[in-house]
Amino acid sequence: MIREAVLRRFKRFEEQRFPLTGNVVLAGQNNSGKTTVLQAISAWSLAFQQWRLLNDFNKHGGAYSKKPMARQAFNAVPLRSFDLLWHDRATNDPIEIEVVLQNGGKLCMELIPDSTEQVYVRPRRDTARELVQNDLLPVTYVSSVDGLETEEPAHNPDWIATLMGRQRPGSILRNLLLDVSRGHSWDRLRESVQRLFGLDILVPQTLGGAIISEFQKPGEGFALDIMSAGSGFHQVLLLLSTLYSRPGAVLLIDEPDAHLHVFLQDTIFSELRSVAAETKSQIIIATHSEVIFRSVPADRLLVMMGTPRRISDNAEREQLAKAMGVLEQVDIVQALQAPGVMYLEGYTDLNLLRAWATRLAHGSLAFLDRAPFWKPLVWEARDMAGGIKAEDHFRALKLVRSNLTGIRLIDMDGKGRSGPADSAPRAGELNRMLWSLYESESYLAHPVALARFISANSESNGEAVVREFFENAFGHELYERFREKPFDPPPLVKTYLTTTKARTEIVGGVLTLAGIHGFSYTDFDRLAAIMEPSEIHPEVVEKLDFIQTAFGL
């Protein structure tokens, strides 16, 4: 069977290696490349079988002969143009699909570009001659059932294979059942159907060239055509009949959970694995079903997020199942590309940090100013969904990129959050930073900067307004000391800044007193943008330094 597959320049993968020993489940979200892996192995098998029709196993000039293959005959992947098969549609070099077999043999098939309607196929020159002389294991791609034909004639094996390759299994389901009924596995298939559905599948009959395939409930004297059953019943029939009719094959099964109730999703892998053992077949399954993840032994799961790798234990399997409900596709892309991820109270915090970093020409601006990877500390990924915490999101991201570094920046909120802040960044971990004042907006409460902003944006005397506001809050003497040393205020003023909501009560209050009404806190970064570097609190600089060091900027 297949031990490993290596794809080079095939669709979304420039070069990627996939460990596939045994029965494997490719686990990942939509658009993570699961189907692409199945298509590549199917294309490898098709290309090899087509090349063998040349019946020429000798090398000429050090390379095997090329065989042309038209797009219409290439049923491994639905295509309107062959260049869509190439990574980034760049057809400068051949596609290579290398499969390592269980016995260690390596067979790499090349797909050599010619035109949008034709390619050439051949084994790569370093493939051993004794390997290409023998017909290798059969490979069958099984997509989810797409609806049955009202009438289905008996087809020859080549046409059945063609329709399977074109992802039209609903057009040949009765043919597959007919094949099984003519062998020695019908009773086993019948037992599985009875166990899973409580129904009796009847032996197919051919009347006038058409295949009649029916089922009945135990104890009832009438039968119904399988078309009368639900799509989940059809899906299970397709999977079982394909396995039983193709013993010793590699079955590439795309989304077997399609149309299946949760109960069947929970049992389908166990059923397929049992049949695969009986028929000496290998199954490679692509799915994003959390139910299937939890029903599969951990060592059978290949995570398709970031660099493909096997799950190590049950704890990591549970982490994967949770990640499927937490991560969005954009999270996966950013986790692979960004220097790190930040978790903030909200996007206004990001705007403030960006404005301060700009004024300081700080090195952290390389992260903050270019669509940085950040998330709220708690948020809903979907409407009506439960809140997702930063810790849970970060653990999910670690499945994508194990060395990813994260930072949580937490407001004091006048309460004092439990747990200490990290004194220095820890690479590959979720670091913890704490504001010592109430919130990030508290660091806008610089008397001189506030006065300058008010004078520039209203007809009020900024210095007089700021003085009036703070003297009303804690008196003339403390205000003078605060104005003289805004970064080292008297204890009473420090307590005020630590326990009072700056967004509405301090900064918002000063602006309202100045007659600047309707100035939203979402625009407070405009105030940060006029602060002189000497007016930016040392604690802000400390946080920016932490970000720069943690993310290696």
Residue pairs with C-beta under 8 A, 6 or more apart in sequence:
1 21
1 22
1 101
1 102
1 137
1 250
1 282
2 20
2 21
2 41
2 99
2 100
2 101
2 102
2 137
2 250
2 282
2 284
3 19
3 20
3 21
3 100
3 101
3 102
3 104
4 17
4 18
4 19
4 20
4 21
4 99
4 100
5 17
5 18
5 20
5 37
5 40
5 41
5 44
5 97
5 98
5 99
5 100
6 15
6 16
6 17
6 18
6 96
6 97
6 98
6 99
6 100
6 108
7 13
7 15
7 16
7 18
7 36
7 37
7 40
7 96
7 97
7 98
8 14
8 15
8 95
8 96
8 97
8 98
9 15
9 86
9 87
9 90
9 93
9 94
9 95
9 96
10 36
10 40
10 43
10 85
10 86
10 87
10 95
10 96
10 97
11 36
11 39
11 40
11 84
11 85
11 86
11 87
12 33
12 36
12 87
13 33
13 36
13 40
13 87
14 87
14 88
16 33
16 307
16 308
17 308
18 37
18 302
18 308
19 302
19 308
19 309
19 310
20 284
20 302
21 102
22 282
22 300
23 272
23 273
23 276
23 282
23 283
23 284
23 285
23 300
24 283
24 284
24 285
24 300
24 301
24 302
25 269
25 285
25 286
25 287
25 292
25 293
25 296
25 300
25 301
25 302
26 34
26 37
26 38
26 284
26 285
26 286
26 287
26 302
26 304
26 308
27 34
27 287
27 288
27 293
27 301
27 302
27 303
27 304
27 311
27 320
27 324
28 34
28 288
28 303
28 304
28 305
29 288
29 305
29 324
29 327
29 329
29 332
30 288
30 329
31 329
32 288
32 304
32 305
32 329
32 332
33 304
34 254
34 286
34 287
34 288
34 304
35 254
35 286
37 284
37 286
37 304
38 141
38 252
38 253
38 254
38 284
38 286
39 76
39 77
39 141
40 97
41 97
41 99
41 139
41 250
41 252
41 284
42 76
42 77
42 139
42 141
42 165
42 252
43 74
43 76
43 77
43 85
43 97
43 109
43 111
44 97
44 99
44 107
44 109
44 139
45 76
45 136
45 138
45 139
45 250
46 74
46 75
46 76
46 165
47 69
47 97
47 109
47 111
47 121
48 107
48 109
48 121
48 123
48 132
48 136
49 135
50 67
50 69
50 73
50 121
51 64
51 67
51 109
51 121
51 122
51 123
51 132
52 132
52 135
53 67
54 65
54 67
56 64
56 65
57 64
57 129
57 132
57 133
58 64
58 129
59 125
59 129
62 125
63 122
63 125
64 122
64 123
64 125
64 127
64 132
65 122
66 112
66 120
66 121
66 122
67 120
67 121
67 122
68 114
68 118
68 119
68 120
69 118
69 119
69 120
69 121
70 117
70 118
71 79
71 81
71 82
71 116
71 117
71 118
74 82
74 119
75 162
75 165
75 166
76 141
76 165
77 85
78 166
78 167
79 85
81 116
81 117
82 91
82 113
82 114
82 115
82 116
82 117
82 118
82 119
83 89
83 91
83 113
83 116
85 95
85 111
85 119
86 95
86 113
91 113
94 110
94 111
94 112
94 113
95 110
95 111
96 108
96 109
96 110
96 111
96 124
97 108
97 109
97 111
98 106
98 107
98 108
98 109
98 124
99 106
99 107
99 108
100 106
101 107
101 136
101 137
105 128
105 131
106 127
106 131
107 123
107 127
107 131
107 132
107 136
108 123
108 124
108 126
108 127
109 121
109 122
109 123
109 124
110 120
110 121
110 122
110 123
110 124
111 119
111 120
111 121
112 119
112 120
112 121
112 122
113 119
114 120
123 131
123 132
137 248
137 249
137 250
138 246
138 248
138 249
138 250
139 249
139 250
139 252
140 161
140 164
140 242
140 246
140 249
140 250
140 251
140 252
141 164
141 165
141 167
141 252
141 254
142 164
142 169
142 238
142 239
142 242
142 251
142 252
142 253
142 254
142 256
143 167
143 169
143 254
143 255
144 169
144 235
144 254
144 255
144 256
144 258
144 259
145 169
145 170
145 173
145 231
145 234
145 235
145 238
145 258
145 259
146 167
146 168
146 169
146 170
147 170
147 231
148 170
148 171
148 173
148 174
148 226
148 227
148 234
149 170
149 171
150 227
151 210
152 171
152 172
152 173
152 174
152 175
152 210
152 211
153 209
153 210
153 211
154 175
154 178
154 206
154 209
154 210
154 211
155 163
155 172
155 175
160 172
160 175
160 176
163 169
163 171
163 172
164 172
169 176
169 238
169 242
170 234
170 238
173 213
173 226
173 234
173 237
173 238
173 241
174 204
174 211
174 213
174 226
175 211
176 238
176 241
176 242
176 245
177 189
177 201
177 204
177 211
177 213
177 237
177 241
178 204
178 206
178 211
178 213
179 241
179 245
180 186
180 189
180 241
180 244
180 245
181 203
181 204
183 244
183 245
185 244
185 279
186 203
186 244
188 244
188 275
188 278
189 201
189 240
189 241
189 244
190 200
190 201
192 236
192 240
192 271
192 275
193 199
193 200
193 201
193 215
193 236
193 237
193 240
194 200
196 236
196 264
196 267
196 271
197 233
197 236
198 217
198 218
199 215
199 216
199 217
199 218
199 229
199 233
200 215
200 216
200 217
200 218
201 213
201 214
201 215
201 226
201 237
202 213
202 214
202 215
202 216
202 223
204 211
204 212
204 213
205 211
205 212
206 212
212 225
213 225
213 226
214 223
214 224
214 225
214 226
215 223
215 224
215 226
215 229
215 233
216 222
216 223
216 224
226 233
226 234
226 237
230 259
231 258
231 259
232 259
232 260
232 261
232 264
234 259
235 256
235 258
235 259
235 260
236 260
236 264
236 268
239 253
239 256
239 268
239 272
240 271
240 275
242 251
243 251
243 272
243 275
243 276
243 279
243 281
243 283
244 275
244 279
246 279
246 281
247 279
247 280
247 281
248 279
248 280
248 281
249 281
249 282
250 281
250 282
250 283
250 284
251 276
251 281
251 282
251 283
251 284
252 284
252 286
253 272
253 283
253 284
253 285
253 286
254 286
255 286
255 287
255 288
255 289
256 268
256 269
256 272
256 285
256 287
256 292
257 265
257 268
257 287
257 289
257 291
257 292
260 268
262 291
265 289
265 291
265 292
265 295
266 291
266 292
266 294
266 295
267 295
268 292
269 285
269 292
269 295
269 296
270 295
272 283
272 285
273 283
275 281
276 282
276 283
285 292
287 293
288 324
290 321
290 324
290 325
293 301
293 317
293 320
293 321
293 324
294 317
294 318
294 321
296 317
298 311
298 312
298 313
298 314
298 316
298 317
299 310
299 311
301 310
301 311
301 317
301 320
302 308
302 309
302 310
302 311
303 309
303 310
303 311
303 320
303 399
305 323
305 327
305 332
305 399
305 400
306 332
306 335
306 336
306 399
306 400
306 401
311 317
311 320
316 399
319 395
319 396
319 399
320 399
322 392
322 395
322 396
323 395
323 396
323 399
325 381
326 381
326 388
326 392
326 393
326 396
327 393
327 396
327 397
327 400
328 381
331 375
331 393
331 396
331 397
331 400
332 400
334 341
334 373
335 341
335 373
335 397
335 400
335 401
335 404
336 400
336 401
338 367
338 372
338 373
339 367
339 405
339 551
339 552
339 553
340 367
340 373
340 404
340 405
340 406
340 407
340 550
340 551
341 373
341 374
341 375
341 394
341 397
341 404
341 405
341 406
341 407
342 350
342 372
342 373
342 374
342 375
342 406
342 407
342 408
342 409
342 547
343 374
343 375
343 376
343 377
343 390
343 393
343 394
343 406
343 407
343 408
343 409
344 350
344 374
344 375
344 376
344 377
344 409
345 376
345 377
345 409
345 410
345 411
345 439
345 440
346 376
347 374
348 440
348 441
348 521
348 522
348 524
348 525
349 409
349 440
350 368
350 372
350 374
351 522
351 524
351 525
351 528
352 440
352 441
352 443
352 444
352 524
352 525
352 528
353 364
353 368
353 440
353 540
353 543
353 544
353 547
354 365
354 368
354 369
354 525
355 525
355 526
355 528
355 529
356 362
356 528
356 531
356 536
356 540
356 544
357 364
357 365
357 368
357 369
357 544
358 365
358 369
358 529
359 528
359 529
359 531
359 532
359 533
359 536
360 533
360 536
360 541
360 544
362 541
362 544
362 545
362 548
363 544
363 548
363 553
364 544
364 545
364 547
364 548
364 551
364 553
366 553
367 547
367 548
367 551
367 553
368 547
375 390
375 393
377 389
377 390
377 408
377 410
378 387
378 388
378 389
378 390
379 387
379 388
380 386
380 387
380 388
381 388
390 406
390 408
390 430
391 430
394 404
394 406
394 430
397 404
397 406
398 404
402 428
403 427
403 428
404 428
405 425
405 426
405 427
405 428
405 429
405 431
405 550
405 551
406 429
406 430
406 431
407 425
407 430
407 431
407 432
407 433
407 546
407 547
407 550
408 430
408 431
408 432
408 433
409 433
409 434
409 435
409 440
409 543
410 417
410 432
410 433
410 434
410 435
411 417
411 435
411 438
411 439
411 440
412 434
412 435
412 436
412 437
412 438
412 439
412 498
413 438
413 439
414 438
414 498
414 499
414 500
414 501
417 434
419 432
420 432
421 432
421 433
421 434
422 431
422 432
422 433
424 549
425 431
425 546
425 549
425 550
427 550
431 546
431 550
433 543
433 546
435 442
435 443
435 539
435 543
436 498
436 539
437 443
437 497
437 498
437 502
437 539
438 497
438 498
438 499
438 500
438 501
438 502
439 501
439 502
439 503
441 502
441 503
441 506
441 507
441 521
441 524
442 497
442 498
442 502
442 506
443 536
443 537
443 539
443 540
444 450
444 502
444 507
444 524
444 527
444 528
444 531
445 486
445 497
445 502
445 506
445 507
446 486
446 531
446 535
446 537
447 466
447 467
447 470
447 479
447 482
447 483
447 486
448 483
448 486
448 535
449 527
449 530
449 531
449 532
449 535
450 462
450 466
450 507
450 510
450 527
451 462
451 463
451 465
451 466
452 462
452 530
453 462
453 526
453 527
453 530
454 460
454 462
454 465
454 466
454 510
454 511
454 514
454 516
455 461
455 462
455 463
456 462
456 530
457 516
458 514
458 515
458 516
459 515
460 514
460 515
462 514
465 510
465 513
465 514
466 510
467 479
468 513
469 509
469 510
469 513
470 479
470 482
471 479
473 479
473 496
474 482
474 492
474 493
474 496
478 489
478 490
478 492
478 493
481 489
481 490
481 493
482 489
482 490
482 493
486 535
486 537
487 537
487 538
489 497
497 506
500 506
502 508
503 521
503 524
504 521
507 521
507 524
507 527
508 521
511 519
547 553
